[in-house]
Structures are given as structure tokens and as C-alpha cells.
Amino acid sequence: MGTWLGRFREQMEPLVEAERRRQRRVRAKRRGRPQLPLVTGYVIGDDSTQAKRKGQKMEGLGRHHSTTEGKRIVSHSLVQGLYVLLGRRCPLAPQLYRQRSVCQAEGVAFQSKIDLMETLILDFEPVAGSQTHVLLDAWYGAKRLWQAARRRGFLITTGLKANRSLQLADPSVPAGWRWQKLSAYAAGLTEADYHLETWPSQTEPRQVYVHTLQTRVRKLYRCQVIIVRESLDAPLSEVRYFGSSDLTADRQQLLLHLSTRWDVETCFADVKQELGLDQYQVMSATAIVRFWTLVMAAYLF
């Protein structure tokens, strides 16, 4: 796998440098220090359930939630990263997540999904000359992963659950601020607090309503909180919440970050439907990860 990542970096470095030169040519001349050209590569992390209903003796089997079926099923859980840069995709090393009880039964050390994603972030080597931005869903909106990204000098954008709290100015209390649940904050917003923006999409760009606020989220850091609604008439239960460490991005740039995360979902769909990612009968955990690695190599090429 290190071979294909090295090959990808060699291929992309001249393209990144060409893009930086293009940005230098077209930037407007103005007083002061010129803005540095910026090429962003996204490291997108997620997990995927590989159904194994008839599996009995395979290593690593557990009961994991299936989004498709809406319940827990007998399956393997793949933790995967995808590197997206200038329209090109490069899968990272697949990792097998095993529940604590499964690890105890099989005599291996337990690693949570947060542990596995932290390792992915800390070990990742970007293409020279690019800035790295980590994209994760709300399941991975943990402080440890934000810390890992900050330690590497990466930006990070994750989903936020509705019960997370944000810091709001409040002169009526001694501290001058208070915590409020995201759901309660969204309930207090008016139509005038939202801006109509275009959600980027390769197929069908659509209009969404967006509210942003720069503040601190409890157990995270200061970030831009993004609240997205498909319709102002939709119930609050359908509101989506995100946090981004990119404090300088405008609303459209933030939406570009959010929409790019969908590339990993497309990757999972492609490797399952076209390359049979979940169609294996091997028994050992090592063989399973090797099979996933071969599939990801085929996807890359």
C-alpha cells in the first residue's frame, strides 16, 4: 500500500505545483504581502459495514449497525480513509474494527474506531505543497481527532450531534457567556438568520439554507459552526450540524468542504457494486484485510 501512495504523491506533486503557479498568475495585484497559493487535499474517513449473515467461523465478526437495513447485523466493520486531491482519489490503508468482546475472544488488543481514525490521521503523509483537510461525520466528532489534526497542522471538519453545546455571549450571567445545546440554538433562529446557498454537487447542485457562527463547541475548540436546512419548513429533527476549524472560509467554501465528504460514500458504493468489496469467504482477519487492500488497489488503478 505504501507503494501506491508513493506513486500517487509522485504523480500529483507536479500537478499541485502547476496549480500553485496558476493561482499566482491570476491573483489580483494589491498592496501588502501576497496571499500564498493554496491547494487543498482532503483526507476523508468513514466506516462501512460488510454483511456476513452466514458467517460463523470468520475472525473479526460482530454485530454492527447497517444504515441500509436500519439495524445491527452480523458483519465486519471496515474503517477506511480516502485522499482526494485535484479531483483524483487515492484510498488509504483499510483497517478492521473489532468490538471489545470480539477482541477478548480472539486474544487481540482492542482498538476503538476513534483509535483507528487517530492512527490514520497521525500516519498520513500529504503531497508536498498541499494543505490537508480532514473530513469526518458526527460519529468521529471527538476532541482526540481534532487534537490529532491540529498536531499535524491539518484543518478538520466534522459533523456535530444535536446535543452538543456551543458557547454564546450572555451579559446577564457573571461569566459573560453560557452553554446552549445546538438543537435549542437552532430552534431560536429566524428565517432572516439563514442564507440561501448552493450545495456543490457533481450531479445536481441544490439550494440549501445555511447559518454559520464562529464560537467554541464544548469538548472541542473554537470553530465555525454550520447549520444546514434543506427547507425552512422542514422539522428541526432534519437540521444538520457541522463544525470546522477553517475559521477563514466563507459559507460557500464551507459547503464545499461538507459536500466533498460524500466522495467516500461514492467510493464505498463503487467498490461494493463493481469490485465485490464484501464478497469474500476468507476466514482470518489478516486475509480479510489483505482482500480489502487488493480491492482498494484495483479501485485506485
C-alpha positions as CSV (number, residue, x, y, z in Angstrom):
1,M,0.0,0.0,0.0
2,G,2.9,2.3,0.7
3,T,3.9,1.8,-2.9
4,W,0.7,3.1,-4.4
5,L,0.7,6.1,-2.0
6,G,4.2,6.9,-3.1
7,R,3.2,6.6,-6.7
8,F,0.2,8.8,-6.1
9,R,2.4,11.5,-4.5
10,E,4.9,11.4,-7.4
11,Q,2.1,11.8,-9.9
12,M,0.3,14.6,-8.0
13,E,3.3,16.8,-6.9
14,P,3.8,18.4,-10.4
15,L,0.1,18.9,-10.7
16,V,0.0,20.7,-7.3
17,E,2.9,22.9,-8.3
18,A,1.2,23.7,-11.6
19,E,-2.0,24.7,-9.8
20,R,0.1,26.9,-7.4
21,R,1.7,28.7,-10.4
22,R,-1.7,29.2,-12.0
23,Q,-3.0,30.8,-8.8
24,R,0.0,33.1,-8.7
25,R,-0.7,34.2,-12.3
26,V,-4.3,35.0,-11.8
27,R,-4.3,36.6,-8.3
28,A,-5.1,40.3,-8.2
29,K,-2.2,42.7,-7.5
30,R,-2.7,44.6,-4.3
31,R,-0.6,46.2,-1.6
32,G,0.9,44.2,1.1
33,R,2.2,40.6,1.3
34,P,0.6,38.5,-1.5
35,Q,-1.7,35.6,-0.4
36,L,0.0,32.2,-0.6
37,P,-1.4,29.9,-3.3
38,L,-3.4,27.1,-1.6
39,V,-4.1,23.6,-2.9
40,T,-6.3,21.6,-0.5
41,G,-6.2,17.8,-0.3
42,Y,-9.0,16.1,1.7
43,V,-8.5,13.1,3.9
44,I,-12.0,11.6,4.3
45,G,-12.5,9.0,7.0
46,D,-15.5,6.7,7.5
47,D,-16.5,3.1,8.2
48,S,-18.6,0.6,6.2
49,T,-20.4,-2.5,7.4
50,Q,-19.7,-5.7,5.4
51,A,-22.7,-8.0,5.9
52,K,-21.9,-11.7,6.6
53,R,-25.2,-13.2,7.6
54,K,-24.0,-16.8,7.2
55,G,-20.6,-16.1,8.7
56,Q,-19.8,-18.3,11.7
57,K,-16.1,-19.1,11.9
58,M,-14.7,-15.9,10.3
59,E,-12.5,-13.9,12.6
60,G,-13.5,-10.3,13.5
61,L,-17.2,-10.9,13.1
62,G,-19.5,-8.7,15.3
63,R,-22.9,-7.1,15.2
64,H,-22.5,-3.7,13.6
65,H,-25.2,-1.2,12.6
66,S,-26.2,-1.3,8.9
67,T,-27.5,2.0,7.6
68,T,-29.2,0.1,4.7
69,E,-31.2,-2.2,7.0
70,G,-31.5,0.2,9.9
71,K,-30.4,-2.4,12.5
72,R,-27.4,-4.3,13.8
73,I,-26.4,-7.3,11.7
74,V,-23.6,-10.0,11.7
75,S,-20.8,-8.3,9.8
76,H,-17.3,-7.0,9.6
77,S,-16.6,-3.2,10.1
78,L,-14.2,-1.6,7.7
79,V,-12.6,1.7,8.8
80,Q,-11.4,3.4,5.6
81,G,-9.7,6.7,4.6
82,L,-9.8,8.3,1.1
83,Y,-7.4,11.0,-0.1
84,V,-8.9,13.4,-2.6
85,L,-6.7,15.9,-4.3
86,L,-7.4,18.0,-7.5
87,G,-10.2,15.6,-8.5
88,R,-8.1,12.4,-8.0
89,R,-8.9,9.8,-5.4
90,C,-6.5,7.6,-3.5
91,P,-7.7,5.1,-0.9
92,L,-5.6,4.7,2.3
93,A,-4.9,1.5,4.2
94,P,-8.1,-0.4,5.2
95,Q,-8.5,-1.3,8.9
96,L,-10.6,-3.9,10.6
97,Y,-12.6,-2.7,13.6
98,R,-13.4,-5.4,16.2
99,Q,-15.7,-4.9,19.1
100,R,-14.2,-5.3,22.6
101,S,-15.9,-8.7,23.2
102,V,-14.6,-10.0,19.9
103,C,-11.1,-8.9,20.7
104,Q,-11.2,-10.7,24.0
105,A,-12.5,-13.9,22.4
106,E,-9.8,-13.8,19.7
107,G,-7.0,-12.7,22.0
108,V,-6.1,-9.4,20.3
109,A,-5.7,-5.9,21.6
110,F,-8.8,-3.7,21.4
111,Q,-8.8,-0.5,19.3
112,S,-11.8,1.7,19.1
113,K,-12.9,3.4,15.8
114,I,-11.5,6.6,17.3
115,D,-8.2,4.9,17.9
116,L,-8.1,3.6,14.3
117,M,-9.0,7.0,12.8
118,E,-6.4,8.8,15.0
119,T,-3.8,6.4,13.7
120,L,-4.9,7.2,10.1
121,I,-4.6,11.0,10.7
122,L,-1.2,10.8,12.5
123,D,0.4,8.5,9.9
124,F,-0.9,10.2,6.8
125,E,1.7,11.9,4.6
126,P,0.3,14.5,2.2
127,V,1.5,15.6,-1.2
128,A,4.2,18.3,-0.9
129,G,2.9,21.8,-1.4
130,S,-0.7,21.0,-0.4
131,Q,-2.8,21.7,2.6
132,T,-4.6,18.8,4.2
133,H,-8.2,19.0,5.4
134,V,-9.7,16.1,7.4
135,L,-13.4,15.3,6.8
136,L,-15.4,13.1,9.2
137,D,-19.1,12.5,10.1
138,A,-20.6,13.2,13.5
139,W,-19.6,9.7,14.8
140,Y,-16.0,10.9,14.7
141,G,-16.5,14.4,16.1
142,A,-14.2,13.7,19.1
143,K,-11.7,16.0,20.6
144,R,-8.9,13.4,20.2
145,L,-9.3,13.5,16.4
146,W,-9.4,17.3,16.4
147,Q,-6.2,17.3,18.5
148,A,-4.6,14.8,16.1
149,A,-5.4,17.1,13.1
150,R,-4.1,20.2,14.9
151,R,-0.9,18.4,15.9
152,R,-0.3,17.6,12.2
153,G,-1.2,21.2,11.1
154,F,-4.3,19.9,9.3
155,L,-7.7,21.6,9.1
156,I,-10.7,19.4,10.2
157,T,-14.4,19.5,9.6
158,T,-16.8,17.0,11.3
159,G,-20.5,16.5,11.8
160,L,-21.9,17.5,15.2
161,K,-24.7,15.8,17.0
162,A,-27.7,18.0,18.1
163,N,-27.0,17.5,21.8
164,R,-23.5,19.2,21.6
165,S,-23.3,22.6,23.3
166,L,-21.9,25.8,21.9
167,Q,-20.7,28.9,23.7
168,L,-22.9,32.0,23.4
169,A,-22.4,35.6,24.7
170,D,-24.7,36.4,27.6
171,P,-24.1,39.6,29.6
172,S,-26.8,38.7,32.1
173,V,-24.5,36.0,33.7
174,P,-21.3,36.7,35.7
175,A,-19.1,34.8,33.2
176,G,-20.5,36.8,30.3
177,W,-21.3,33.6,28.3
178,R,-23.3,30.4,28.6
179,W,-23.6,27.0,27.0
180,Q,-26.6,26.1,24.9
181,K,-27.5,22.9,23.1
182,L,-27.2,23.1,19.3
183,S,-30.8,21.9,18.9
184,A,-32.0,24.7,21.2
185,Y,-29.9,27.3,19.4
186,A,-31.3,26.2,16.0
187,A,-34.9,26.4,17.4
188,G,-34.3,30.1,18.3
189,L,-33.2,31.1,14.8
190,T,-35.4,33.0,12.5
191,E,-35.7,32.8,8.7
192,A,-33.6,36.0,8.5
193,D,-30.7,34.2,10.2
194,Y,-30.3,31.8,7.2
195,H,-28.7,32.5,3.9
196,L,-29.7,30.7,0.7
197,E,-26.6,29.0,-0.8
198,T,-25.8,26.4,-3.4
199,W,-24.8,22.9,-2.2
200,P,-22.0,21.8,-4.5
201,S,-22.6,18.5,-6.3
202,Q,-21.2,16.8,-9.4
203,T,-24.7,15.7,-10.4
204,E,-27.4,18.1,-9.2
205,P,-26.3,21.2,-7.2
206,R,-29.2,22.3,-5.0
207,Q,-30.2,25.2,-2.8
208,V,-29.9,24.9,1.0
209,Y,-30.3,27.3,3.9
210,V,-27.2,27.9,5.9
211,H,-26.4,29.6,9.2
212,T,-22.8,30.0,10.4
213,L,-21.4,31.1,13.8
214,Q,-17.8,31.3,15.0
215,T,-17.7,30.1,18.5
216,R,-16.4,27.4,20.8
217,V,-18.0,24.0,20.9
218,R,-17.9,22.1,24.3
219,K,-15.1,19.5,24.3
220,L,-13.7,20.9,21.1
221,Y,-12.1,24.1,20.1
222,R,-13.1,27.4,18.6
223,C,-14.6,26.7,15.2
224,Q,-17.1,27.7,12.7
225,V,-20.5,26.0,13.5
226,I,-22.5,25.4,10.3
227,I,-26.2,24.7,10.4
228,V,-27.8,23.4,7.2
229,R,-31.5,23.1,6.4
230,E,-33.0,21.7,3.1
231,S,-36.1,23.8,3.7
232,L,-37.1,26.4,6.3
233,D,-40.4,24.5,6.7
234,A,-38.7,21.2,7.5
235,P,-38.8,20.0,11.1
236,L,-35.8,20.7,13.4
237,S,-35.1,16.9,13.5
238,E,-33.9,17.2,9.9
239,V,-31.4,20.0,10.6
240,R,-27.8,19.0,10.2
241,Y,-24.9,20.4,12.3
242,F,-21.2,20.7,11.5
243,G,-18.0,22.2,13.0
244,S,-15.0,23.3,11.0
245,S,-11.6,24.5,12.2
246,D,-11.3,26.6,8.9
247,L,-12.0,29.9,10.5
248,T,-11.4,32.0,7.4
249,A,-13.7,30.1,5.0
250,D,-16.9,31.8,3.7
251,R,-20.2,29.9,3.6
252,Q,-19.7,28.6,0.0
253,Q,-16.2,27.3,0.9
254,L,-17.6,25.6,4.0
255,L,-20.3,23.9,1.9
256,L,-17.5,22.7,-0.5
257,H,-15.8,21.1,2.5
258,L,-19.0,19.4,3.6
259,S,-20.0,18.1,0.2
260,T,-16.6,16.7,-0.5
261,R,-17.1,14.2,2.3
262,W,-19.6,12.4,0.1
263,D,-16.7,11.1,-2.1
264,V,-16.0,8.4,0.5
265,E,-19.7,7.2,0.3
266,T,-19.3,7.0,-3.5
267,C,-16.1,5.0,-3.0
268,F,-17.8,2.5,-0.8
269,A,-20.7,2.1,-3.3
270,D,-18.3,1.6,-6.2
271,V,-16.1,-0.9,-4.5
272,K,-19.0,-3.0,-3.3
273,Q,-21.0,-2.9,-6.6
274,E,-18.2,-3.0,-9.1
275,L,-15.3,-4.8,-7.3
276,G,-17.1,-7.0,-4.7
277,L,-15.6,-5.5,-1.6
278,D,-18.0,-7.5,0.6
279,Q,-17.9,-10.7,-1.5
280,Y,-15.2,-12.8,0.3
281,Q,-15.2,-16.1,2.2
282,V,-11.7,-16.0,3.8
283,M,-11.5,-16.9,7.4
284,S,-8.7,-15.0,9.1
285,A,-8.6,-11.3,10.0
286,T,-5.3,-11.0,8.1
287,A,-6.8,-12.4,4.9
288,I,-9.8,-10.2,5.2
289,V,-7.7,-7.0,5.4
290,R,-5.5,-8.3,2.5
291,F,-8.6,-8.8,0.4
292,W,-9.8,-5.3,1.2
293,T,-6.4,-4.0,0.3
294,L,-6.4,-5.7,-3.1
295,V,-9.9,-4.3,-3.8
296,M,-8.7,-0.8,-2.9
297,A,-5.7,-1.2,-5.2
298,A,-8.0,-2.2,-8.0
299,Y,-10.1,0.8,-7.3
300,L,-7.1,3.1,-7.4
301,F,-5.9,1.8,-10.8
